[in-house]
């Protein structure tokens, strides 16, 4: 038997490779996946792309899952949109598709093309991540520092950076970060958040996108909280569209979820400058 050990090792290795290829092929058939193409212009492009885990979660709630179509042009992309509008799900989908592409898998989409990167990073909230005694903003800064130390070209996905700190300082920090990325690193840097226009020297090189937002004609009012949540989800257009959004739909969503109507009305007055109040400062 000892004389056959080398051949047995080779056979076991071959069986392992066949098992991996079989698993990939079975996965591709199960998810109607397609062979990816190498992007000619460096853009990350997908047609009717799907995130299988998110799709299963949505369909498990007896809701309709919306595939995503988009073309992300390097170096900078800014995605804005409604609260609960699918920005984080979009980033997760982009990250999954690029990961599958890097690993040589077929892609759950009708079409997909991209270019390989040397590193991938996520900066934003991560459920159940250890805090190490840091605040939400502290964890974001820690993750950002680690991302900036990675090799590039890089795919960097940033989910509402600095959301938990002062709004003006967060906007300034985001703008400065965009300039730094453009000046010192190569790759595709995708930011999702509520800043409709970012203040930075790189502004002219940003591709602005937005989610479709709340489909008001389909929205059903005067529902209880437990009924309002699925109603909002069913009325939300998760498609990725060109340009920056004009509204986050925050007030409409707040009203739908039970915030008193007089509070929402006063918020609209403040937003449009029709109501004066006292401004406090340190």
N, C-alpha and C positions, 0 to 999 in steps of 0.2 A: 504493500500500500504506500509505503514511503516514496517509492519510485514515481508515484503518480501525483504527489502533492502539488507540484508546480502546475500541472494540467488541471487539477481540481481548483486551484486558486484562480486560474484563467477562466474556468467554466463558471465559477461563482461570480466573478466580475462581469462576465458576459450576461449571466442571468439578471444581475442587478441592473445593467444598462438596458436590457430588454424591458424589464419591469418599469423603469423610469419612462422609457419611450411609450410604452403601452399606457401608462398613467396619463402622460401628456396628451396622447391621442384621444383617449377616452374623455378627458376633461374638455378638449377642444370640441368634440362632437356634442357633449352635454350642453355646452354653452354657445353653440353655433359660432365658434371663434374662427377668425380668419388669419391668414399668414400676414405678418406685418411687412411693411416696406421701409427702405431706408429713405429718409426725407431728403429731397434734393436741395431745399432752401433752409434747412435747419428747423423748420416749424414742427411742432408736435400737433398732428392733425388726426382727428377721430370723427367717424360718421356713425351715428346711432350706437355709441359706446355704452357698455353696461358694467356696473359693479355688482357681481353676483351676490355678494353678502347683503348689500343694501337692497338689491332687487328682491331677495328672499324675505327680508324684513318687511318691506313695503307690501308685497303680495301676501305675506302672512297676516297682515292687518286688513286684507281684502280691499286694498287700494290699487290703483293703476300706477305702475312704475314708468317713468319717462326716461328713455335713453337720451344721451347727450351727444350733440355734434358741436365741434369747435375746432379752431385752428389757432394755436398759440405761437406767436412770432417772437423769437428772442430779440432783445434780451429781457425786456420788462413787460409784464402783464398785470393790470389792475382789474379785479372783478368786484363790482358792487352789486347790491340787490337788497331785496326785502328781508326783514327778520324772518327766520324760518323758511327762507327762500331757496335753500339748497347750496349755499356757498361752500360750506364745509364738505358736503357730499361731493361737490365738484372737485375740490382739491384731493379728496380721498380717491376719487376715480382716476384723476390724472396720475397720482402716485402709483396706484395699482397697475395701470396700463404700462407706465414706463418700467416698472419693476418686472412685469411679465415679459416685456420686450427685451430687457437686459438679460433675462434668464433663458431666452430662446423659446418662450411659449407662444402659441397662437393667442390672438387677442379677442376678447368678447366684444366685437363691434362688427359693423358691416365693412368698414375700411379703417386702416390705421397706418400712420407713418411717423417716424421719429428718428432721432440720432442718438447713439449711445452717449452716456455721460460717465464721468469718473466717480461721481458721488451724488447722493440724494439726501436731502434733509427736510425735516418738518419743524416749523416754529409755530407753536400755538398750543391750545389746550389739548391735553392727552388724558382721557379718562383713566382713573386709577393709577396714574403715574406717581411715584414717590416724590414728595415735596422737598425733602431734605431741609425742612425748616424755612423754605423760601416762599414768598408770596407768589401769586399768579404772574405778576410782572417779573419778579425775580427769576422764576423758572423760564420765562420766555427769553430773558437776557442770557441765562446760562445756555439754553439751547442754541441761541443765535451765535454766541461765542464759539461753541463747538462746531456749528455749521461753517463759520468763516475760517475755521482751521482745516477744513477738508479740502481734498484736491478738487480742481475744476478743470474742464467745464462741469458745471453742477446743475442739477434740478433742485431748486429751493422753493418749497411751498410754505407760505406764511399766512396763517389764519388769524385775522383781526389782531395784528400786532399792536401791543400797548393799549389794548382795550380797557384794562383795569387801572390805568393811571390817568393823570390829567389829560383832557382831550387835546388842548393846544400843544402841550409838550409831546404827547403821543404823535400828533400830526407832524410836528417838527422833526422828531426822531425818525419817523418813517421816511420823510423826505430825504433826510441826511443819509439814511441807510440805502435808499435807492441810488443816490449819487455815488456812494462808496462802492456799491456792487458794480455799477456801470464803469467806474474808473479803474477798479482793481481786480475784477473777476470776470470770467467768461461763463456763459451758460444761459439757462432759462430761469427767470425769477418771477414767480407767480404770487401776487398778493391778493388776498380776499379781505374785504372790510367794508366800512361805510363811508370812507373818504371819497367823495365824488370827484374831486380834483386834487391832486397831490402837489405840494409846493416843493419843487426841487429843480435843479439844473437839468435833470434828466427828463423833465416833463414831456418834451417833444419826442422822446423815444419810447413812451409808454403806450402800449396797446390797451385801450379801455374796452371792457366788456361788462355786461350786466345780466342778471337773471331776469326772467320774464315778469316775475312779481305776481301779485294777487289779481286774479281775473274777476273784477268786480261784478260783471253781469251774472256770473255763476255763483256768486257768494250769497249764502243764505243767512239772514240776520235773525236776531231774537232767539238764539238757541242757548241751552245750558252749556256749562263749561265742557262737560264730557262729550257733548255733541258738537260743540264749536271747533274743537281741535281737529277731528277728522274732516269736518266741513272745510276748514281752512286748508288742510292738506290737499283735499280734492280740488279746491279752487285755485291752488297755486300753480303757476306756470314756471317750471324749473328749467326751461330752455335757456341756452346761453346765446345772448344777442350782442351785436356790436354797439359800441358807445357806452357812455356813462349813464346810469339811471337817474331820473329826476326825483324819485321819492323812494323811501325805504318802506312805505306802507305801515310804519310803526304805529301811528295813531289808529288806523283802521283795524289793525290786529289787536291793539290794546282794547278797543271797543268791543271787538268780537269775543274777547276772552273775559269780558265782564268788568273792565274798568268803568267806573261811573261815567255816564254820558256827559255830565257837566264838567268833569275833569278833562275829558278829551276835548270838549268844545273850548275850554279855556286854554288848553295847550295849543290848539289851532290858532287862537287869537294871539297868543304870545309868539308863535312861530311866524305869523304874518305881520307882527308889529302893531296889532290893534289894541294892545292892552299894556298899560304901564305898571310898573311894580318897583319894589325897592331892591337895589343892587347892593350886595354885601361884599366887603373886601377885608382882607386881613389887616 
